[in-house]
Amino acid sequence: MTQPTEEMNVLAETEHYLVWLEEDDAGEVNYHVDLEFVTLHLLKEEWDELAELIRKANSAKGSR
């Protein structure tokens, strides 16, 4: 997992996972999801879709 620094805009962190964002030179926001050995690099639209997928999965889990 990437170790957070003061320059990183960390949104959430657990023992093994980290979500942070940065703005690129063109002003586009990029989300980084560090999952220990895998890192996802997502644009805002991709992040929104992933977040919706996780919310749906979490809701479905609660109904079982």
C-alpha positions as CSV (number, residue, x, y, z in Angstrom):
1,M,0.0,0.0,0.0
2,T,1.1,3.5,-0.7
3,Q,2.1,5.3,2.4
4,P,0.2,8.6,2.8
5,T,2.0,11.8,2.7
6,E,1.0,15.4,3.6
7,E,0.8,16.2,-0.1
8,M,-1.8,13.5,-0.7
9,N,-5.5,14.3,-0.4
10,V,-6.5,11.1,1.5
11,L,-10.3,10.5,1.5
12,A,-10.2,7.2,3.6
13,E,-7.7,4.8,5.0
14,T,-7.9,1.4,6.7
15,E,-5.1,-0.9,7.9
16,H,-4.6,-2.3,4.4
17,Y,-6.4,0.1,2.0
18,L,-6.2,3.7,1.0
19,V,-8.3,6.1,-1.2
20,W,-6.8,9.4,-2.2
21,L,-7.2,11.9,-5.0
22,E,-5.2,14.3,-7.0
23,E,-5.8,16.9,-9.7
24,D,-3.8,16.4,-12.9
25,D,-2.2,19.2,-14.9
26,A,-5.4,19.5,-17.0
27,G,-7.5,20.0,-13.8
28,E,-9.1,16.6,-13.9
29,V,-9.6,14.8,-10.6
30,N,-8.1,11.3,-10.4
31,Y,-9.0,8.9,-7.7
32,H,-6.4,6.3,-6.5
33,V,-7.7,3.2,-4.7
34,D,-4.7,1.3,-3.2
35,L,-5.8,-2.3,-2.4
36,E,-2.5,-3.5,-0.9
37,F,-1.0,-5.1,-4.0
38,V,-3.3,-3.5,-6.6
39,T,-3.9,0.2,-7.3
40,L,-6.9,1.4,-9.3
41,H,-6.5,4.8,-11.0
42,L,-10.0,6.2,-11.8
43,L,-11.4,9.3,-13.4
44,K,-14.3,11.0,-11.6
45,E,-16.9,9.2,-13.7
46,E,-15.3,5.8,-13.1
47,W,-15.0,6.5,-9.4
48,D,-18.7,7.4,-9.2
49,E,-19.7,4.2,-11.0
50,L,-17.4,2.1,-8.7
51,A,-18.9,3.8,-5.6
52,E,-22.4,3.1,-6.8
53,L,-21.5,-0.6,-7.5
54,I,-20.2,-0.9,-3.9
55,R,-23.3,0.7,-2.5
56,K,-25.5,-1.7,-4.4
57,A,-23.4,-4.7,-3.3
58,N,-23.6,-3.6,0.3
59,S,-27.4,-3.1,0.1
60,A,-27.8,-6.6,-1.5
61,K,-25.6,-8.1,1.3
62,G,-27.9,-6.6,3.9
63,S,-31.0,-8.3,2.3
64,R,-29.5,-11.8,2.6
